[in-house]
Amino acid sequence: MLRSLHPIPAFGSTVALVLLAACAADAPTSPNALQPDGATANRAGYDSPGMHRQYGPPVKVGDGMGRAYVVLDAKSGQRPVELGIALDARALEGLPADAAEHSFILRLPEKAPAPYRFAELDWNPQGHPPAGVYTVPHFDFHFYVVPQSEVDAILPSDPQFAAKADNLPLDGYVPPGYIVPGDPAQQAVPMMGVHWFDTSAPELQNLLGNPAGYQPFTRTFIYGSWDGRFTFYEPMVTRAYLQTKPNDIVPISVPSLYWQAGLYPTAYRVSYDAQAKKYYVALTALVERPATPPAAE
C-alpha cells in the first residue's frame, strides 16, 4: 500500500543543534559502544536451527518487493527476537528519482510482538534536511507502536498540533544522547511526528562543532515521539550503503522507562543475504521491558 506523500520540513538550524548538544553532555559519547542488553544479536544466530522468519504481505518497491518480517525462536516458545523489513535485491532498482518522498505501509506478520502495530518504509530519492547531512538517496524504516489512525491524524490542521509536538517525553523515557534539534513544532513531520537525533552520530558532528569526528551518512538510528510518548523506532540507511551488502548489528542507546510493556530493541541490523538475495533492516536484540506509565501529576 502506497502511503500519501507529505513534505518533510527542515529539522532545525546549526545553531539549535549546537546549543541542544550541551543538554547531552553527560550522555554516553557513543551509543555504538553500548552492548545489547539481553538477547544475543549474533550475526549467524538468526539462521541457526530453531530460528525462522514469518513474513507479512508483500508490497511492490522499485522492481522488487518489500515485506515486514519477524524472526521467531522455536527453542524459546516462538519468542520473537527480531522485527524488520526485508527488501528484494531488485527493490533497490527502478526506484523514483524525483524530489518527493515515496512511502509504503507494511502490515506486520501475525506473530509480530507487542507493542508494534505497523511498519512504514520511506524512499527519499534526494534525501531530506538537514542539507549536507541526509540529503542523499536513502530509506527510512519506521516501526510504530501506535495505531496507524493515530499517526495519520498528526496533521498541521489539528488545533493541538504544536502543543502535541512540544509535549516531549519525560527524561527517563529519553535515550541518553538523543535530542530534538530546534523547535519541536517546527520540525514535526506530518503523519509521523517529532524526530530525535543521536548526538554521537558521525554524520552530525560538523553541525555539533566536532569536524574531526565527522563521517558521511551511511546508516543511523532515530527515535520518534508525539504528544508525550515515543511512537516509532527508525533505522535510516542509504541506498549506496545497502548496495555494499553489509552485515552490521549496531547497538543503540536505550531509555530506562517505557510507556508500554513489550519487546524493545537494543540494536539494529543492516544485512544482506546472498542466498536469498534480500536486504534486511531490523530492530534486533529484543528485550522484554515492563510498562512504566508516567505518574499522574
Wavefront OBJ file of the C-alpha trace (Angstrom):
o trace
v 0.000 0.000 0.000
v 1.443 3.338 -1.059
v 1.093 5.990 1.606
v 0.055 9.513 0.648
v 3.046 11.814 0.207
v 3.881 14.634 2.566
v 6.668 17.201 2.673
v 9.488 16.937 5.203
v 10.366 20.314 6.746
v 13.817 21.384 7.889
v 14.881 19.810 11.150
v 16.404 22.954 12.651
v 19.375 25.234 12.350
v 23.028 24.551 13.033
v 22.862 26.905 15.981
v 19.976 24.974 17.508
v 21.844 21.700 17.149
v 24.968 23.097 18.792
v 23.042 24.577 21.696
v 20.990 21.450 22.294
v 24.076 19.260 22.191
v 25.028 20.724 25.561
v 21.966 19.002 27.032
v 23.565 15.649 26.223
v 26.956 16.365 27.774
v 26.563 13.629 30.368
v 25.323 11.048 27.859
v 27.484 8.211 26.523
v 29.874 9.543 23.894
v 28.900 6.746 21.541
v 25.814 4.521 21.752
v 27.744 2.203 19.434
v 29.958 1.453 22.418
v 26.964 0.116 24.367
v 26.442 -3.617 24.437
v 22.981 -5.063 23.676
v 21.195 -5.832 26.923
v 19.697 -9.311 26.937
v 19.088 -11.266 23.739
v 22.264 -12.010 21.825
v 22.472 -10.402 18.389
v 24.835 -12.883 16.813
v 25.287 -12.358 13.058
v 24.752 -16.038 12.292
v 22.366 -16.801 15.147
v 19.145 -15.999 13.320
v 19.958 -18.595 10.675
v 20.603 -21.336 13.254
v 18.309 -24.320 13.926
v 15.050 -23.317 15.581
v 15.092 -19.803 14.180
v 12.694 -18.945 11.375
v 11.187 -15.880 9.708
v 7.498 -15.159 9.335
v 6.613 -12.558 6.696
v 3.795 -10.099 6.291
v 2.126 -9.352 2.930
v 4.432 -8.062 0.167
v 4.337 -4.518 -1.244
v 5.923 -3.572 -4.557
v 9.026 -1.409 -4.086
v 11.084 -0.462 -7.138
v 11.450 -3.542 -9.322
v 11.068 -5.866 -6.350
v 9.098 -6.369 -3.155
v 9.277 -5.269 0.462
v 7.788 -7.154 3.416
v 7.797 -6.832 7.162
v 9.045 -9.908 8.998
v 9.624 -11.323 12.459
v 12.299 -13.845 13.469
v 10.969 -16.434 15.925
v 12.929 -18.754 18.198
v 11.215 -22.159 18.313
v 13.505 -23.234 21.159
v 12.033 -20.469 23.333
v 8.358 -20.994 22.600
v 8.372 -18.988 19.357
v 9.739 -15.939 21.130
v 10.309 -13.012 18.729
v 13.964 -11.993 18.574
v 13.902 -9.558 15.637
v 11.367 -7.377 13.807
v 12.364 -5.998 10.441
v 11.746 -5.171 6.811
v 13.102 -7.344 4.002
v 13.759 -5.897 0.549
v 14.402 -7.991 -2.534
v 17.669 -7.087 -4.243
v 15.577 -5.842 -7.176
v 13.757 -3.400 -4.859
v 16.818 -1.136 -4.991
v 16.384 -0.813 -8.771
v 13.719 1.078 -10.683
v 13.079 3.492 -7.820
v 11.723 7.015 -8.463
v 14.371 9.742 -8.699
v 12.161 12.799 -8.156
v 12.178 15.135 -5.156
v 9.157 13.530 -3.471
v 9.095 11.097 -0.581
v 7.592 7.732 -1.533
v 6.047 5.870 1.385
v 4.694 2.348 1.788
v 2.667 0.866 4.635
v 3.688 -2.678 5.557
v 1.405 -4.954 7.556
v 3.198 -6.872 10.268
v 3.199 -10.681 10.329
v 0.795 -12.447 12.641
v 3.359 -13.198 15.342
v 4.925 -9.736 15.463
v 5.467 -8.832 19.119
v 3.814 -6.153 21.220
v 3.822 -3.192 21.173
v 4.357 -2.865 17.381
v 1.333 -2.010 15.237
v 2.605 -1.437 11.697
v 5.705 -0.557 9.692
v 6.328 2.163 7.139
v 9.051 2.176 4.504
v 10.004 5.566 3.017
v 12.156 6.059 -0.073
v 13.729 9.528 -0.254
v 15.313 9.873 -3.735
v 17.015 13.160 -2.865
v 17.041 12.768 0.897
v 15.684 15.363 3.304
v 17.021 18.126 5.588
v 19.326 18.983 7.186
v 21.123 19.841 3.967
v 24.509 18.216 3.538
v 23.645 15.533 6.112
v 20.665 13.472 4.990
v 20.249 14.930 1.503
v 21.346 11.707 -0.200
v 19.154 8.874 -1.554
v 18.101 6.740 1.394
v 15.400 4.629 3.006
v 13.636 5.284 6.322
v 12.423 2.143 8.137
v 9.712 3.125 10.648
v 8.328 0.713 13.240
v 5.300 2.224 15.001
v 3.959 1.310 18.452
v 0.696 3.251 17.992
v -2.165 2.581 15.536
v -1.932 3.925 12.008
v -5.069 6.005 12.607
v -3.217 7.984 15.295
v -0.244 8.558 13.004
v -2.483 9.644 10.131
v -4.065 12.225 12.461
v -0.722 14.016 13.017
v -1.593 16.968 10.779
v -0.941 20.729 10.990
v -4.709 21.217 10.650
v -5.096 19.807 14.180
v -5.533 22.840 16.506
v -3.368 20.996 19.053
v -0.582 20.154 16.574
v 2.017 22.482 18.115
v 1.072 21.589 21.695
v 1.321 17.844 20.971
v 4.685 18.282 19.246
v 6.016 20.371 22.141
v 4.851 17.760 24.661
v 8.119 15.801 24.720
v 8.630 12.569 26.682
v 9.993 12.941 30.208
v 13.678 12.352 30.920
v 13.518 8.690 31.970
v 11.868 7.787 28.679
v 14.522 9.573 26.592
v 17.510 7.516 25.372
v 20.809 9.030 26.586
v 22.485 11.164 23.956
v 19.324 11.890 21.937
v 17.989 15.400 21.361
v 15.304 17.262 19.438
v 17.000 19.904 17.280
v 15.206 23.246 17.306
v 11.503 23.874 17.904
v 9.624 20.531 18.026
v 6.523 22.060 16.426
v 8.622 23.391 13.538
v 10.455 20.145 12.839
v 7.489 17.795 13.428
v 6.709 15.844 10.260
v 3.023 15.430 9.369
v 1.811 11.833 9.615
v 4.999 10.934 11.538
v 5.870 13.148 14.493
v 8.940 14.659 16.157
v 12.339 13.185 15.289
v 15.089 12.693 17.922
v 18.717 12.577 16.775
v 21.768 10.820 18.173
v 24.403 13.383 19.178
v 27.141 10.778 18.669
v 26.104 10.074 15.053
v 29.162 10.710 12.829
v 27.112 12.491 10.154
v 26.057 15.195 12.654
v 29.480 16.066 14.000
v 30.085 19.013 11.650
v 26.859 20.570 12.905
v 27.849 19.885 16.508
v 31.242 21.575 16.243
v 33.271 18.361 16.085
v 34.559 18.167 12.481
v 37.255 15.652 13.428
v 34.506 13.141 14.237
v 32.562 13.657 11.016
v 31.808 10.863 8.566
v 29.226 10.970 5.778
v 25.835 9.446 6.485
v 25.528 5.734 5.721
v 23.234 4.460 8.491
v 21.806 5.898 11.692
v 19.048 5.334 14.238
v 16.273 7.795 15.095
v 13.542 7.810 17.732
v 10.190 9.499 17.137
v 7.686 10.973 19.580
v 4.261 12.545 19.668
v 2.237 14.056 22.495
v 4.492 12.911 25.324
v 5.281 9.390 24.115
v 7.822 7.696 21.875
v 5.810 6.337 18.977
v 8.313 4.945 16.454
v 11.780 3.444 16.075
v 13.619 4.246 12.847
v 16.792 2.943 11.256
v 17.768 5.160 8.273
v 20.073 3.654 5.646
v 21.400 4.991 2.345
v 20.789 3.071 -0.863
v 24.537 3.206 -1.583
v 25.329 1.608 1.780
v 22.844 -1.214 1.216
v 24.499 -1.884 -2.133
v 27.773 -2.638 -0.307
v 25.915 -5.706 1.068
v 26.807 -5.030 4.716
v 26.447 -7.343 7.670
v 26.105 -4.994 10.635
v 24.484 -5.156 14.033
v 24.710 -1.760 15.700
v 23.943 -1.286 19.422
v 21.722 1.700 20.243
v 21.235 3.931 23.255
v 18.071 2.906 25.116
v 15.893 4.602 27.757
v 15.284 3.293 31.249
v 11.476 3.600 31.103
v 8.761 2.608 28.614
v 5.082 3.531 28.358
v 4.016 0.101 27.117
v 5.184 -3.381 28.035
v 6.761 -5.359 25.234
v 9.919 -6.288 23.363
v 12.202 -3.361 22.546
v 15.434 -3.191 20.536
v 18.892 -2.787 21.965
v 20.425 -2.844 18.474
v 19.504 -2.601 14.816
v 20.538 -4.823 11.908
v 21.571 -3.902 8.353
v 22.492 -7.005 6.372
v 22.344 -8.812 3.042
v 21.593 -12.492 2.451
v 23.339 -13.542 -0.759
v 21.459 -16.848 -0.940
v 18.005 -15.275 -0.536
v 19.051 -12.113 -2.400
v 17.436 -9.953 0.261
v 18.402 -6.963 2.347
v 17.295 -6.937 5.994
v 16.935 -3.812 8.132
v 15.554 -4.561 11.553
v 15.098 -3.882 15.234
v 17.070 -6.656 16.887
v 18.357 -7.978 20.219
v 14.813 -7.501 21.504
v 14.460 -7.341 25.283
v 11.303 -7.546 27.381
v 10.506 -4.244 29.136
v 7.717 -3.584 31.652
v 5.267 -0.732 31.310
v 6.018 2.311 33.463
v 3.437 4.998 32.652
v 4.260 8.472 33.958
v 2.939 9.220 37.426
v -0.129 11.433 37.443
v 0.632 14.995 38.426
l 1 2 3 4 5 6 7 8 9 10 11 12 13 14 15 16 17 18 19 20 21 22 23 24 25 26 27 28 29 30 31 32 33 34 35 36 37 38 39 40 41 42 43 44 45 46 47 48 49 50 51 52 53 54 55 56 57 58 59 60 61 62 63 64 65 66 67 68 69 70 71 72 73 74 75 76 77 78 79 80 81 82 83 84 85 86 87 88 89 90 91 92 93 94 95 96 97 98 99 100 101 102 103 104 105 106 107 108 109 110 111 112 113 114 115 116 117 118 119 120 121 122 123 124 125 126 127 128 129 130 131 132 133 134 135 136 137 138 139 140 141 142 143 144 145 146 147 148 149 150 151 152 153 154 155 156 157 158 159 160 161 162 163 164 165 166 167 168 169 170 171 172 173 174 175 176 177 178 179 180 181 182 183 184 185 186 187 188 189 190 191 192 193 194 195 196 197 198 199 200 201 202 203 204 205 206 207 208 209 210 211 212 213 214 215 216 217 218 219 220 221 222 223 224 225 226 227 228 229 230 231 232 233 234 235 236 237 238 239 240 241 242 243 244 245 246 247 248 249 250 251 252 253 254 255 256 257 258 259 260 261 262 263 264 265 266 267 268 269 270 271 272 273 274 275 276 277 278 279 280 281 282 283 284 285 286 287 288 289 290 291 292 293 294 295 296 297
